[in-house]
Amino acid sequence: MRKSFNGLVGIVENDLHLDVLSGHLFVFSNRKRNRLKILFWDRNGLWVCAKRLEKGTFAWPDGNATHVEMTAAELALLLGGIDLKDTQRRRWYEPKPPPVPAQG
């Protein structure tokens, strides 16, 4: 959790091969899962937000995955201490997201 702006941008671009300026939020956790950093672009600059738990851990949705996509609601649950493994999504209509243009 020592990385700041440039280090986190490097992870997003070089390791995940994603565009940090896409408007997505990129959430990073330490191994103990008691600290999070969120990196996001707000059209004119980068933000890094951090949260440290004094007790307990964040319930990461999939501990083995290199990256996980989640909705804003799922992120809110994660930040609120809800274990996403113990919850169920009700079947609602969700339109398919538009295709992501290829990066070249």
N, CA, C and O atoms as a GROMACS GRO file, in nm:
protein
  416
    1MET      N    1   0.082  -0.119   0.000
    1MET     CA    2   0.000   0.000   0.000
    1MET      C    3   0.087   0.126   0.000
    1MET      O    4   0.040   0.233   0.040
    2ARG      N    5   0.209   0.115  -0.043
    2ARG     CA    6   0.298   0.230  -0.050
    2ARG      C    7   0.282   0.310  -0.177
    2ARG      O    8   0.329   0.424  -0.185
    3LYS      N    9   0.216   0.254  -0.275
    3LYS     CA   10   0.204   0.322  -0.403
    3LYS      C   11   0.104   0.438  -0.395
    3LYS      O   12   0.003   0.431  -0.325
    4SER      N   13   0.136   0.543  -0.469
    4SER     CA   14   0.046   0.657  -0.480
    4SER      C   15   0.005   0.672  -0.626
    4SER      O   16  -0.008   0.571  -0.696
    5PHE      N   17  -0.013   0.791  -0.672
    5PHE     CA   18  -0.067   0.817  -0.806
    5PHE      C   19   0.008   0.739  -0.915
    5PHE      O   20  -0.052   0.656  -0.983
    6ASN      N   21   0.136   0.767  -0.931
    6ASN     CA   22   0.210   0.708  -1.042
    6ASN      C   23   0.221   0.556  -1.032
    6ASN      O   24   0.211   0.487  -1.133
    7GLY      N   25   0.242   0.505  -0.913
    7GLY     CA   26   0.251   0.360  -0.896
    7GLY      C   27   0.120   0.290  -0.928
    7GLY      O   28   0.120   0.185  -0.993
    8LEU      N   29   0.009   0.346  -0.882
    8LEU     CA   30  -0.122   0.287  -0.909
    8LEU      C   31  -0.158   0.298  -1.057
    8LEU      O   32  -0.215   0.205  -1.114
    9VAL      N   33  -0.125   0.411  -1.119
    9VAL     CA   34  -0.149   0.427  -1.263
    9VAL      C   35  -0.069   0.322  -1.339
    9VAL      O   36  -0.119   0.264  -1.436
   10GLY      N   37   0.054   0.297  -1.297
   10GLY     CA   38   0.136   0.195  -1.361
   10GLY      C   39   0.075   0.057  -1.353
   10GLY      O   40   0.079  -0.018  -1.450
   11ILE      N   41   0.017   0.022  -1.240
   11ILE     CA   42  -0.049  -0.108  -1.226
   11ILE      C   43  -0.167  -0.117  -1.321
   11ILE      O   44  -0.184  -0.218  -1.389
   12VAL      N   45  -0.249  -0.013  -1.326
   12VAL     CA   46  -0.368  -0.014  -1.412
   12VAL      C   47  -0.328  -0.028  -1.558
   12VAL      O   48  -0.385  -0.110  -1.630
   13GLU      N   49  -0.230   0.051  -1.602
   13GLU     CA   50  -0.195   0.052  -1.744
   13GLU      C   51  -0.107  -0.067  -1.783
   13GLU      O   52  -0.130  -0.127  -1.888
   14ASN      N   53  -0.008  -0.102  -1.702
   14ASN     CA   54   0.088  -0.204  -1.742
   14ASN      C   55   0.047  -0.346  -1.703
   14ASN      O   56   0.071  -0.439  -1.779
   15ASP      N   57  -0.014  -0.362  -1.587
   15ASP     CA   58  -0.050  -0.496  -1.541
   15ASP      C   59  -0.192  -0.535  -1.584
   15ASP      O   60  -0.214  -0.647  -1.630
   16LEU      N   61  -0.287  -0.443  -1.568
   16LEU     CA   62  -0.425  -0.473  -1.604
   16LEU      C   63  -0.458  -0.438  -1.748
   16LEU      O   64  -0.560  -0.483  -1.801
   17HIS      N   65  -0.372  -0.360  -1.814
   17HIS     CA   66  -0.391  -0.317  -1.953
   17HIS      C   67  -0.525  -0.246  -1.972
   17HIS      O   68  -0.599  -0.272  -2.067
   18LEU      N   69  -0.554  -0.155  -1.879
   18LEU     CA   70  -0.676  -0.076  -1.884
   18LEU      C   71  -0.640   0.072  -1.888
   18LEU      O   72  -0.528   0.110  -1.855
   19ASP      N   73  -0.735   0.154  -1.930
   19ASP     CA   74  -0.714   0.298  -1.942
   19ASP      C   75  -0.756   0.365  -1.812
   19ASP      O   76  -0.873   0.361  -1.774
   20VAL      N   77  -0.662   0.427  -1.744
   20VAL     CA   78  -0.691   0.491  -1.617
   20VAL      C   79  -0.783   0.612  -1.635
   20VAL      O   80  -0.848   0.654  -1.539
   21LEU      N   81  -0.790   0.667  -1.756
   21LEU     CA   82  -0.876   0.783  -1.783
   21LEU      C   83  -1.016   0.742  -1.828
   21LEU      O   84  -1.092   0.827  -1.875
   22SER      N   85  -1.051   0.617  -1.814
   22SER     CA   86  -1.180   0.565  -1.861
   22SER      C   87  -1.298   0.609  -1.776
   22SER      O   88  -1.412   0.600  -1.820
   23GLY      N   89  -1.273   0.657  -1.656
   23GLY     CA   90  -1.382   0.692  -1.565
   23GLY      C   91  -1.415   0.582  -1.467
   23GLY      O   92  -1.497   0.602  -1.378
   24HIS      N   93  -1.352   0.466  -1.481
   24HIS     CA   94  -1.373   0.357  -1.386
   24HIS      C   95  -1.300   0.384  -1.256
   24HIS      O   96  -1.204   0.461  -1.253
   25LEU      N   97  -1.347   0.323  -1.150
   25LEU     CA   98  -1.278   0.328  -1.022
   25LEU      C   99  -1.192   0.203  -1.011
   25LEU      O  100  -1.239   0.093  -1.040
   26PHE      N  101  -1.069   0.219  -0.970
   26PHE     CA  102  -0.978   0.107  -0.954
   26PHE      C  103  -0.949   0.093  -0.805
   26PHE      O  104  -0.895   0.184  -0.742
   27VAL      N  105  -0.987  -0.021  -0.748
   27VAL     CA  106  -0.976  -0.044  -0.605
   27VAL      C  107  -0.863  -0.142  -0.579
   27VAL      O  108  -0.857  -0.248  -0.640
   28PHE      N  109  -0.773  -0.104  -0.490
   28PHE     CA  110  -0.658  -0.186  -0.455
   28PHE      C  111  -0.665  -0.219  -0.306
   28PHE      O  112  -0.712  -0.139  -0.225
   29SER      N  113  -0.617  -0.337  -0.273
   29SER     CA  114  -0.617  -0.380  -0.134
   29SER      C  115  -0.480  -0.435  -0.096
   29SER      O  116  -0.406  -0.484  -0.181
   30ASN      N  117  -0.448  -0.426   0.032
   30ASN     CA  118  -0.327  -0.491   0.080
   30ASN      C  119  -0.356  -0.639   0.105
   30ASN      O  120  -0.471  -0.683   0.098
   31ARG      N  121  -0.252  -0.715   0.135
   31ARG     CA  122  -0.271  -0.861   0.154
   31ARG      C  123  -0.358  -0.894   0.273
   31ARG      O  124  -0.434  -0.991   0.270
   32LYS      N  125  -0.350  -0.814   0.378
   32LYS     CA  126  -0.431  -0.839   0.498
   32LYS      C  127  -0.577  -0.803   0.478
   32LYS      O  128  -0.662  -0.841   0.559
   33ARG      N  129  -0.608  -0.730   0.370
   33ARG     CA  130  -0.743  -0.684   0.337
   33ARG      C  131  -0.801  -0.589   0.442
   33ARG      O  132  -0.922  -0.584   0.461
   34ASN      N  133  -0.713  -0.514   0.510
   34ASN     CA  134  -0.764  -0.416   0.606
   34ASN      C  135  -0.740  -0.272   0.558
   34ASN      O  136  -0.770  -0.177   0.630
   35ARG      N  137  -0.686  -0.258   0.436
   35ARG     CA  138  -0.665  -0.126   0.376
   35ARG      C  139  -0.705  -0.129   0.229
   35ARG      O  140  -0.680  -0.227   0.159
   36LEU      N  141  -0.767  -0.020   0.185
   36LEU     CA  142  -0.804  -0.006   0.045
   36LEU      C  143  -0.757   0.130  -0.006
   36LEU      O  144  -0.750   0.227   0.068
   37LYS      N  145  -0.725   0.133  -0.135
   37LYS     CA  146  -0.703   0.259  -0.205
   37LYS      C  147  -0.788   0.255  -0.331
   37LYS      O  148  -0.798   0.152  -0.398
   38ILE      N  149  -0.849   0.368  -0.362
   38ILE     CA  150  -0.931   0.382  -0.482
   38ILE      C  151  -0.870   0.491  -0.567
   38ILE      O  152  -0.846   0.602  -0.521
   39LEU      N  153  -0.844   0.457  -0.693
   39LEU     CA  154  -0.789   0.551  -0.790
   39LEU      C  155  -0.895   0.580  -0.894
   39LEU      O  156  -0.954   0.487  -0.950
   40PHE      N  157  -0.921   0.708  -0.920
   40PHE     CA  158  -1.015   0.741  -1.027
   40PHE      C  159  -0.985   0.876  -1.087
   40PHE      O  160  -0.926   0.963  -1.022
   41TRP      N  161  -1.028   0.893  -1.211
   41TRP     CA  162  -1.009   1.014  -1.290
   41TRP      C  163  -1.141   1.088  -1.293
   41TRP      O  164  -1.245   1.029  -1.322
   42ASP      N  165  -1.140   1.218  -1.262
   42ASP     CA  166  -1.264   1.295  -1.262
   42ASP      C  167  -1.267   1.401  -1.372
   42ASP      O  168  -1.322   1.509  -1.352
   43ARG      N  169  -1.209   1.373  -1.487
   43ARG     CA  170  -1.206   1.456  -1.607
   43ARG      C  171  -1.100   1.565  -1.607
   43ARG      O  172  -1.069   1.620  -1.712
   44ASN      N  173  -1.045   1.597  -1.491
   44ASN     CA  174  -0.937   1.696  -1.491
   44ASN      C  175  -0.824   1.662  -1.395
   44ASN      O  176  -0.732   1.741  -1.377
   45GLY      N  177  -0.831   1.546  -1.333
   45GLY     CA  178  -0.724   1.505  -1.242
   45GLY      C  179  -0.753   1.370  -1.181
   45GLY      O  180  -0.866   1.320  -1.186
   46LEU      N  181  -0.651   1.312  -1.122
   46LEU     CA  182  -0.664   1.183  -1.055
   46LEU      C  183  -0.689   1.203  -0.907
   46LEU      O  184  -0.637   1.296  -0.845
   47TRP      N  185  -0.769   1.114  -0.852
   47TRP     CA  186  -0.794   1.109  -0.708
   47TRP      C  187  -0.741   0.976  -0.656
   47TRP      O  188  -0.750   0.874  -0.723
   48VAL      N  189  -0.685   0.979  -0.538
   48VAL     CA  190  -0.653   0.857  -0.463
   48VAL      C  191  -0.719   0.871  -0.327
   48VAL      O  192  -0.690   0.964  -0.252
   49CYS      N  193  -0.808   0.779  -0.297
   49CYS     CA  194  -0.875   0.777  -0.167
   49CYS      C  195  -0.831   0.651  -0.094
   49CYS      O  196  -0.811   0.547  -0.156
   50ALA      N  197  -0.815   0.660   0.036
   50ALA     CA  198  -0.769   0.545   0.114
   50ALA      C  199  -0.861   0.523   0.234
   50ALA      O  200  -0.918   0.617   0.290
   51LYS      N  201  -0.874   0.397   0.272
   51LYS     CA  202  -0.950   0.363   0.392
   51LYS      C  203  -0.874   0.254   0.467
   51LYS      O  204  -0.833   0.154   0.408
   52ARG      N  205  -0.856   0.275   0.597
   52ARG     CA  206  -0.790   0.176   0.682
   52ARG      C  207  -0.888   0.134   0.790
   52ARG      O  208  -0.946   0.217   0.860
   53LEU      N  209  -0.907   0.003   0.804
   53LEU     CA  210  -0.993  -0.048   0.909
   53LEU      C  211  -0.913  -0.063   1.037
   53LEU      O  212  -0.800  -0.112   1.035
   54GLU      N  213  -0.970  -0.022   1.147
   54GLU     CA  214  -0.904  -0.038   1.276
   54GLU      C  215  -0.919  -0.180   1.328
   54GLU      O  216  -0.838  -0.227   1.408
   55LYS      N  217  -1.025  -0.248   1.282
   55LYS     CA  218  -1.050  -0.386   1.324
   55LYS      C  219  -1.125  -0.455   1.212
   55LYS      O  220  -1.213  -0.396   1.151
   56GLY      N  221  -1.092  -0.580   1.185
   56GLY     CA  222  -1.162  -0.655   1.083
   56GLY      C  223  -1.096  -0.641   0.946
   56GLY      O  224  -0.991  -0.578   0.932
   57THR      N  225  -1.162  -0.700   0.846
   57THR     CA  226  -1.109  -0.698   0.710
   57THR      C  227  -1.222  -0.674   0.611
   57THR      O  228  -1.340  -0.694   0.642
   58PHE      N  229  -1.184  -0.632   0.491
   58PHE     CA  230  -1.280  -0.621   0.382
   58PHE      C  231  -1.301  -0.760   0.324
   58PHE      O  232  -1.205  -0.836   0.308
   59ALA      N  233  -1.424  -0.793   0.291
   59ALA     CA  234  -1.457  -0.923   0.231
   59ALA      C  235  -1.445  -0.909   0.080
   59ALA      O  236  -1.541  -0.874   0.013
   60TRP      N  237  -1.326  -0.937   0.028
   60TRP     CA  238  -1.300  -0.925  -0.116
   60TRP      C  239  -1.384  -1.027  -0.190
   60TRP      O  240  -1.390  -1.142  -0.148
   61PRO      N  241  -1.449  -0.988  -0.302
   61PRO     CA  242  -1.540  -1.080  -0.372
   61PRO      C  243  -1.474  -1.209  -0.418
   61PRO      O  244  -1.532  -1.316  -0.404
   62ASP      N  245  -1.354  -1.201  -0.474
   62ASP     CA  246  -1.284  -1.320  -0.520
   62ASP      C  247  -1.137  -1.302  -0.490
   62ASP      O  248  -1.066  -1.230  -0.562
   63GLY      N  249  -1.091  -1.365  -0.385
   63GLY     CA  250  -0.954  -1.345  -0.339
   63GLY      C  251  -0.847  -1.394  -0.434
   63GLY      O  252  -0.732  -1.352  -0.422
   64ASN      N  253  -0.881  -1.481  -0.530
   64ASN     CA  254  -0.780  -1.537  -0.620
   64ASN      C  255  -0.768  -1.461  -0.752
   64ASN      O  256  -0.671  -1.480  -0.824
   65ALA      N  257  -0.864  -1.377  -0.784
   65ALA     CA  258  -0.865  -1.309  -0.913
   65ALA      C  259  -0.769  -1.191  -0.913
   65ALA      O  260  -0.750  -1.125  -0.811
   66THR      N  261  -0.709  -1.164  -1.030
   66THR     CA  262  -0.621  -1.047  -1.042
   66THR      C  263  -0.702  -0.919  -1.046
   66THR      O  264  -0.656  -0.815  -0.998
   67HIS      N  265  -0.823  -0.925  -1.102
   67HIS     CA  266  -0.913  -0.810  -1.096
   67HIS      C  267  -1.057  -0.859  -1.101
   67HIS      O  268  -1.087  -0.964  -1.158
   68VAL      N  269  -1.144  -0.780  -1.042
   68VAL     CA  270  -1.286  -0.813  -1.031
   68VAL      C  271  -1.364  -0.693  -1.075
   68VAL      O  272  -1.334  -0.581  -1.033
   69GLU      N  273  -1.465  -0.712  -1.159
   69GLU     CA  274  -1.555  -0.602  -1.196
   69GLU      C  275  -1.674  -0.605  -1.103
   69GLU      O  276  -1.731  -0.711  -1.076
   70MET      N  277  -1.714  -0.487  -1.054
   70MET     CA  278  -1.830  -0.481  -0.966
   70MET      C  279  -1.908  -0.354  -0.994
   70MET      O  280  -1.856  -0.258  -1.050
   71THR      N  281  -2.032  -0.356  -0.956
   71THR     CA  282  -2.118  -0.240  -0.973
   71THR      C  283  -2.094  -0.141  -0.860
   71THR      O  284  -2.025  -0.172  -0.762
   72ALA      N  285  -2.150  -0.022  -0.874
   72ALA     CA  286  -2.139   0.078  -0.768
   72ALA      C  287  -2.204   0.027  -0.639
   72ALA      O  288  -2.155   0.054  -0.530
   73ALA      N  289  -2.314  -0.045  -0.653
   73ALA     CA  290  -2.382  -0.099  -0.535
   73ALA      C  291  -2.295  -0.202  -0.464
   73ALA      O  292  -2.288  -0.206  -0.341
   74GLU      N  293  -2.228  -0.287  -0.543
   74GLU     CA  294  -2.139  -0.387  -0.483
   74GLU      C  295  -2.021  -0.321  -0.413
   74GLU      O  296  -1.979  -0.366  -0.306
   75LEU      N  297  -1.966  -0.215  -0.472
   75LEU     CA  298  -1.858  -0.142  -0.407
   75LEU      C  299  -1.905  -0.080  -0.276
   75LEU      O  300  -1.833  -0.083  -0.177
   76ALA      N  301  -2.024  -0.024  -0.276
   76ALA     CA  302  -2.080   0.035  -0.154
   76ALA      C  303  -2.094  -0.072  -0.045
   76ALA      O  304  -2.066  -0.046   0.072
   77LEU      N  305  -2.138  -0.191  -0.083
   77LEU     CA  306  -2.150  -0.300   0.014
   77LEU      C  307  -2.013  -0.340   0.067
   77LEU      O  308  -1.997  -0.360   0.188
   78LEU      N  309  -1.915  -0.351  -0.022
   78LEU     CA  310  -1.779  -0.386   0.019
   78LEU      C  311  -1.725  -0.284   0.119
   78LEU      O  312  -1.670  -0.321   0.222
   79LEU      N  313  -1.741  -0.155   0.087
   79LEU     CA  314  -1.693  -0.050   0.177
   79LEU      C  315  -1.772  -0.045   0.308
   79LEU      O  316  -1.720   0.001   0.409
   80GLY      N  317  -1.895  -0.092   0.305
   80GLY     CA  318  -1.979  -0.095   0.425
   80GLY      C  319  -1.962  -0.218   0.510
   80GLY      O  320  -2.028  -0.232   0.613
   81GLY      N  321  -1.875  -0.310   0.468
   81GLY     CA  322  -1.848  -0.428   0.549
   81GLY      C  323  -1.936  -0.548   0.520
   81GLY      O  324  -1.938  -0.643   0.599
   82ILE      N  325  -2.008  -0.546   0.410
   82ILE     CA  326  -2.095  -0.657   0.374
   82ILE      C  327  -2.017  -0.758   0.290
   82ILE      O  328  -1.948  -0.720   0.196
   83ASP      N  329  -2.027  -0.886   0.325
   83ASP     CA  330  -1.960  -0.992   0.249
   83ASP      C  331  -2.045  -1.025   0.127
   83ASP      O  332  -2.157  -1.076   0.142
   84LEU      N  333  -1.994  -0.998   0.009
   84LEU     CA  334  -2.070  -1.019  -0.115
   84LEU      C  335  -2.094  -1.168  -0.143
   84LEU      O  336  -2.185  -1.202  -0.218
   85LYS      N  337  -2.014  -1.256  -0.085
   85LYS     CA  338  -2.033  -1.400  -0.106
   85LYS      C  339  -2.162  -1.449  -0.042
   85LYS      O  340  -2.221  -1.548  -0.087
   86ASP      N  341  -2.207  -1.380   0.063
   86ASP     CA  342  -2.327  -1.422   0.136
   86ASP      C  343  -2.453  -1.353   0.086
   86ASP      O  344  -2.560  -1.371   0.145
   87THR      N  345  -2.441  -1.275  -0.020
   87THR     CA  346  -2.558  -1.204  -0.072
   87THR      C  347  -2.595  -1.259  -0.209
   87THR      O  348  -2.513  -1.321  -0.276
   88GLN      N  349  -2.717  -1.235  -0.249
   88GLN     CA  350  -2.766  -1.278  -0.380
   88GLN      C  351  -2.822  -1.158  -0.454
   88GLN      O  352  -2.886  -1.071  -0.395
   89ARG      N  353  -2.797  -1.156  -0.582
   89ARG     CA  354  -2.858  -1.053  -0.666
   89ARG      C  355  -2.990  -1.108  -0.718
   89ARG      O  356  -2.996  -1.221  -0.767
   90ARG      N  357  -3.094  -1.030  -0.706
   90ARG     CA  358  -3.223  -1.070  -0.760
   90ARG      C  359  -3.220  -1.053  -0.911
   90ARG      O  360  -3.147  -0.968  -0.962
   91ARG      N  361  -3.295  -1.130  -0.980
   91ARG     CA  362  -3.297  -1.124  -1.125
   91ARG      C  363  -3.376  -1.003  -1.171
   91ARG      O  364  -3.499  -0.998  -1.159
   92TRP      N  365  -3.305  -0.906  -1.223
   92TRP     CA  366  -3.362  -0.786  -1.280
   92TRP      C  367  -3.310  -0.774  -1.421
   92TRP      O  368  -3.211  -0.835  -1.459
   93TYR      N  369  -3.380  -0.693  -1.497
   93TYR     CA  370  -3.332  -0.664  -1.633
   93TYR      C  371  -3.213  -0.570  -1.623
   93TYR      O  372  -3.218  -0.468  -1.554
   94GLU      N  373  -3.107  -0.604  -1.690
   94GLU     CA  374  -2.992  -0.517  -1.701
   94GLU      C  375  -2.948  -0.514  -1.846
   94GLU      O  376  -2.915  -0.619  -1.903
   95PRO      N  377  -2.948  -0.397  -1.908
   95PRO     CA  378  -2.904  -0.390  -2.047
   95PRO      C  379  -2.756  -0.426  -2.057
   95PRO      O  380  -2.678  -0.406  -1.964
   96LYS      N  381  -2.721  -0.480  -2.172
   96LYS     CA  382  -2.580  -0.513  -2.194
   96LYS      C  383  -2.500  -0.384  -2.207
   96LYS      O  384  -2.545  -0.288  -2.269
   97PRO      N  385  -2.379  -0.381  -2.146
   97PRO     CA  386  -2.298  -0.260  -2.160
   97PRO      C  387  -2.249  -0.244  -2.303
   97PRO      O  388  -2.234  -0.342  -2.375
   98PRO      N  389  -2.225  -0.120  -2.344
   98PRO     CA  390  -2.174  -0.100  -2.481
   98PRO      C  391  -2.035  -0.162  -2.494
   98PRO      O  392  -1.962  -0.172  -2.396
   99PRO      N  393  -2.000  -0.205  -2.616
   99PRO     CA  394  -1.868  -0.265  -2.633
   99PRO      C  395  -1.756  -0.165  -2.606
   99PRO      O  396  -1.768  -0.046  -2.637
  100VAL      N  397  -1.650  -0.214  -2.549
  100VAL     CA  398  -1.534  -0.130  -2.519
  100VAL      C  399  -1.446  -0.125  -2.644
  100VAL      O  400  -1.412  -0.229  -2.699
  101PRO      N  401  -1.410  -0.004  -2.689
  101PRO     CA  402  -1.326   0.005  -2.809
  101PRO      C  403  -1.188  -0.055  -2.782
  101PRO      O  404  -1.135  -0.043  -2.672
  102ALA      N  405  -1.133  -0.119  -2.884
  102ALA     CA  406  -1.002  -0.181  -2.870
  102ALA      C  407  -0.895  -0.075  -2.853
  102ALA      O  408  -0.898   0.030  -2.917
  103GLN      N  409  -0.801  -0.105  -2.765
  103GLN     CA  410  -0.689  -0.013  -2.743
  103GLN      C  411  -0.576  -0.051  -2.836
  103GLN      O  412  -0.543  -0.169  -2.849
  104GLY      N  413  -0.517   0.047  -2.898
  104GLY     CA  414  -0.413   0.014  -2.995
  104GLY      C  415  -0.287   0.084  -2.977
  104GLY      O  416  -0.193   0.063  -3.053
   0.00000   0.00000   0.00000
